[in-house]
Amino acid sequence: MTLKKKIMGSLLATVTAATLALTGCSNSSSSSSSGGKDQITLYTIQSTNPNFKSWLSSAEKATGLKINVVAEPTDSDTRQQKITTMLSTKDSSADIIEINDEMATSFKNSGWLEPLQNSVLKTDIRDQFAQGYLKDMLTSTKGDIVGVPSYQGYLALWVDQKKLDAAGMRTIETKDDFIKFAKAATKNGEFGYGGSWEKTYVFNEIASFVNLFGGDYYDWTNPKSREAVKFMYDMANTWKVTPVDQIADKYEQMNQKFNDGKYGMVFMWGTGDDYKKANRYGQDQIHINNTPQFEKRTIFTDSWSYVLNSASKNKPAAQKFLKYVASKDGELQGWKDFARYPARADVAQDSSVTGDVKDIYSQIQATNEIHGRPMLPQTMEFITAMGSLFQDYIQNKITLDEFCNKAQAAVKEYK
């Protein structure tokens, strides 16, 4: 943790404790003396979901636990600061905490989270999760697994089937197909590829292409990493199949343009809610295409994960909860109430998981390497630095060599 974050954490400690008390979370003394073996406190992002009460009731019934609930802040910076403070000060007021990938990266080597591989994620359960994701996002340098992923959500390639049909193509299977379609769909002010290239978003796509080319996001001397970024440069500047001015666009702007027919394909998270709302979703319209094979097929998944506060006074009860959310019934309840696609491959094949997303997600699971995104402990600083360098390169402010040299320096600085 940086000195700045440590200072902020100390300043926020009192505020955090007061906030948790006001919102109904037990403090450490009452938590340990109020029948702790039968109850836990869950710090969660899901409490405002319309189906949360149904999910909570099912969890309590299945585990026999009383689950006290505290809502996490909606603002990402505030949320990370409060959870950092809670864990770093060994505040035991929350037993189970939901964290995202950024927090997992920051916390997994801190000693603040209880290892789960011997109590919750034993081999038969663990083997059903995406191994690349567990290794990349939730495994410490000591080999401890510190979280239970609550879903799988791919950063998948979405295509506009009408444009694909117009290009005389059925699907995109290879790098050559990708280039062919990007060029064919670029005309009349429309582009074959659309990106979210704002500096804090574009790292998702840079890392995706680096993986597709078989490179290493942490090694910019690797020729395949260089080749991937040069490919993105060529899309914008050589082939002109994607616009340079999308360096201002986040997902909201990119999705609107995709819905409006400006783009032929994009990389996007989730199961298409924005496209469904715009009546643009479907096999004859906008849908997921399996990741094309460049050097290999590979894809990122993200997740929010449940972790066990190492300062918890109620660890046996907390482990009981974690076993439930990692179980078949727990994952299916997450699918039913939150539309979270099961993180376990075997549960995803259950007959109650239905819809066209199941078909393409099953295909992706069977044919792709699945990884967590490359993040360093100073996550946002690293993401922003890489995004700024990429934008400079795309705008011809620096050369490819300069980009690679500065990117390697950023890896060294924020590792």
Backbone hydrogen bonds, N-H to C=O, Kabsch-Sander energy under -0.5 kcal/mol:
donor,donor_aa,acceptor,acceptor_aa,energy
6,K,2,T,-2.0
7,I,3,L,-2.4
8,M,4,K,-2.4
9,G,5,K,-2.6
10,S,6,K,-2.0
11,L,7,I,-2.2
12,L,8,M,-1.9
13,A,9,G,-0.8
13,A,10,S,-0.7
14,T,10,S,-0.5
16,T,12,L,-3.0
17,A,13,A,-2.2
18,A,14,T,-2.2
19,T,15,V,-2.7
20,L,16,T,-2.7
21,A,17,A,-1.9
22,L,18,A,-2.4
23,T,19,T,-1.9
24,G,21,A,-1.1
25,C,20,L,-3.1
31,S,27,N,-2.5
32,S,28,S,-1.4
33,S,29,S,-0.6
33,S,30,S,-0.8
34,S,31,S,-0.6
38,D,35,G,-2.3
39,Q,36,G,-1.1
40,I,66,K,-2.1
42,L,68,N,-3.4
43,Y,96,I,-2.9
44,T,42,L,-0.7
44,T,70,V,-2.4
49,N,46,Q,-2.1
52,F,49,N,-2.3
55,W,51,N,-2.2
56,L,52,F,-3.2
57,S,53,K,-2.5
58,S,54,S,-2.0
59,A,55,W,-2.3
60,E,56,L,-2.6
61,K,57,S,-2.4
62,A,58,S,-2.4
63,T,59,A,-1.9
64,G,60,E,-2.4
66,K,38,D,-2.6
67,I,65,L,-0.7
68,N,40,I,-3.1
68,N,66,K,-0.7
70,V,42,L,-2.5
72,E,44,T,-3.0
79,R,75,D,-2.7
80,Q,76,S,-2.5
81,Q,77,D,-2.3
82,K,78,T,-2.5
83,I,79,R,-2.4
84,T,80,Q,-2.4
85,T,81,Q,-2.4
86,M,82,K,-2.6
87,L,83,I,-2.5
88,S,84,T,-2.7
89,T,85,T,-1.9
90,K,87,L,-1.3
91,D,86,M,-2.5
95,D,41,T,-1.8
96,I,41,T,-2.0
97,I,307,V,-2.1
98,E,43,Y,-2.1
99,I,97,I,-0.5
99,I,305,S,-2.6
104,A,100,N,-2.5
105,T,101,D,-2.3
106,S,102,E,-1.6
107,F,103,M,-2.5
108,K,104,A,-2.2
110,S,107,F,-2.1
112,W,107,F,-0.5
114,E,308,L,-2.9
116,L,145,I,-2.9
119,S,116,L,-0.8
120,V,116,L,-2.6
121,L,116,L,-2.3
122,K,120,V,-1.2
125,I,122,K,-1.1
126,R,122,K,-3.2
127,D,123,T,-2.4
128,Q,125,I,-1.7
129,F,126,R,-1.5
134,L,130,A,-2.3
135,K,131,Q,-2.5
136,D,132,G,-2.7
137,M,133,Y,-2.9
138,L,133,Y,-0.7
138,L,134,L,-1.4
139,T,135,K,-0.5
140,S,144,D,-2.9
143,G,140,S,-1.8
146,V,138,L,-2.5
146,V,144,D,-0.6
148,V,306,Y,-2.2
150,S,304,W,-2.4
152,Q,341,Y,-2.2
153,G,302,D,-0.9
155,L,300,F,-2.4
156,A,154,Y,-1.4
156,A,268,M,-1.7
157,L,289,N,-0.7
158,W,156,A,-0.7
158,W,266,V,-3.3
159,V,287,H,-2.8
160,D,264,G,-2.4
161,Q,159,V,-0.8
161,Q,285,Q,-3.8
163,K,160,D,-0.8
164,L,160,D,-2.0
165,D,161,Q,-3.0
166,A,162,K,-2.0
167,A,163,K,-1.4
168,G,165,D,-1.8
169,M,164,L,-2.5
173,E,171,T,-0.6
175,K,293,Q,-1.2
178,F,174,T,-2.2
179,I,175,K,-2.4
180,K,176,D,-2.7
181,F,177,D,-2.8
182,A,178,F,-2.4
183,K,179,I,-2.3
184,A,180,K,-2.4
185,A,181,F,-2.5
186,T,183,K,-0.9
187,K,185,A,-0.9
187,K,190,E,-0.9
190,E,187,K,-2.0
191,F,262,K,-3.4
192,G,182,A,-0.6
193,Y,241,V,-2.3
194,G,265,M,-2.4
197,W,195,G,-0.8
197,W,246,Q,-1.3
198,E,249,D,-2.1
201,Y,198,E,-2.2
202,V,198,E,-2.5
204,N,201,Y,-1.7
205,E,202,V,-0.7
206,I,202,V,-2.6
207,A,203,F,-2.7
208,S,204,N,-1.5
209,F,205,E,-2.6
210,V,206,I,-2.5
211,N,207,A,-2.2
212,L,208,S,-2.4
213,F,209,F,-2.2
214,G,211,N,-1.5
215,G,210,V,-3.3
219,D,216,D,-2.1
222,N,219,D,-0.7
225,S,222,N,-0.8
226,R,222,N,-1.8
227,E,223,P,-2.3
228,A,224,K,-1.6
229,V,225,S,-1.7
230,K,226,R,-2.4
231,F,227,E,-1.9
232,M,228,A,-1.7
233,Y,229,V,-2.2
234,D,230,K,-2.7
235,M,231,F,-2.1
236,A,232,M,-1.5
237,N,233,Y,-3.2
238,T,233,Y,-0.5
238,T,234,D,-1.0
239,W,234,D,-3.3
240,K,234,D,-0.9
241,V,235,M,-2.4
242,T,235,M,-1.3
246,Q,243,P,-1.2
247,I,244,V,-1.5
248,A,245,D,-1.2
249,D,246,Q,-1.7
254,M,250,K,-2.3
255,N,251,Y,-3.1
256,Q,252,E,-1.7
257,K,253,Q,-2.0
258,F,254,M,-2.3
259,N,255,N,-2.8
260,D,256,Q,-1.8
261,G,258,F,-1.4
262,K,257,K,-2.7
263,Y,257,K,-0.5
264,G,191,F,-1.2
265,M,192,G,-0.7
266,V,158,W,-2.0
267,F,194,G,-0.5
268,M,156,A,-2.5
268,M,266,V,-0.5
276,K,272,G,-2.5
277,K,273,D,-2.5
278,A,274,D,-1.0
279,N,276,K,-1.7
280,R,275,Y,-3.3
281,Y,275,Y,-0.8
282,G,286,I,-2.3
285,Q,282,G,-1.7
286,I,280,R,-2.6
287,H,159,V,-1.9
287,H,285,Q,-0.5
289,N,157,L,-3.3
293,Q,173,E,-3.0
294,F,292,P,-0.8
294,F,296,K,-1.3
295,E,212,L,-2.4
296,K,212,L,-1.3
298,T,296,K,-0.6
299,I,369,E,-2.8
301,T,371,H,-2.4
302,D,153,G,-1.7
305,S,99,I,-3.0
306,Y,148,V,-2.4
307,V,97,I,-2.6
307,V,305,S,-0.5
309,N,95,D,-2.7
309,N,307,V,-0.6
310,S,112,W,-2.8
312,S,309,N,-2.1
318,A,314,N,-2.6
319,Q,315,K,-2.9
320,K,316,P,-1.6
321,F,317,A,-1.9
322,L,318,A,-2.3
323,K,319,Q,-2.5
324,Y,320,K,-1.5
325,V,321,F,-2.3
326,A,322,L,-1.7
327,S,324,Y,-1.4
330,G,324,Y,-0.7
331,E,327,S,-2.5
332,L,328,K,-2.4
333,Q,329,D,-1.9
334,G,330,G,-1.7
335,W,331,E,-1.8
336,K,332,L,-2.4
337,D,333,Q,-2.9
338,F,334,G,-1.8
339,A,335,W,-1.1
340,R,334,G,-1.7
341,Y,339,A,-0.7
345,A,128,Q,-2.7
348,A,344,R,-2.0
349,Q,345,A,-0.7
349,Q,346,D,-0.6
350,D,347,V,-2.0
353,V,350,D,-1.7
354,T,352,S,-0.9
358,K,355,G,-1.1
359,D,355,G,-0.8
360,I,356,D,-1.6
361,Y,357,V,-2.7
362,S,358,K,-2.4
363,Q,359,D,-1.8
364,I,360,I,-2.5
365,Q,361,Y,-2.8
366,A,362,S,-1.8
367,T,363,Q,-1.3
367,T,364,I,-0.5
368,N,364,I,-2.3
369,E,297,R,-2.0
371,H,299,I,-2.4
371,H,369,E,-0.5
372,G,132,G,-0.6
375,M,373,R,-0.7
378,Q,414,Y,-1.1
379,T,377,P,-1.6
382,F,378,Q,-2.2
383,I,379,T,-2.7
384,T,380,M,-2.6
385,A,381,E,-2.2
386,M,382,F,-2.4
387,G,383,I,-2.3
388,S,384,T,-2.4
389,L,385,A,-2.1
390,F,386,M,-2.4
391,Q,387,G,-2.3
392,D,388,S,-2.0
393,Y,389,L,-2.2
394,I,390,F,-2.8
395,Q,391,Q,-1.8
396,N,393,Y,-1.8
397,K,392,D,-3.2
398,I,392,D,-0.9
403,F,399,T,-2.5
404,C,400,L,-2.6
405,N,401,D,-2.4
406,K,402,E,-2.5
407,A,403,F,-2.8
408,Q,404,C,-2.2
409,A,405,N,-1.6
410,A,406,K,-1.9
411,V,407,A,-2.1
412,K,408,Q,-2.0
413,E,409,A,-2.2
414,Y,410,A,-2.3
415,K,411,V,-1.0
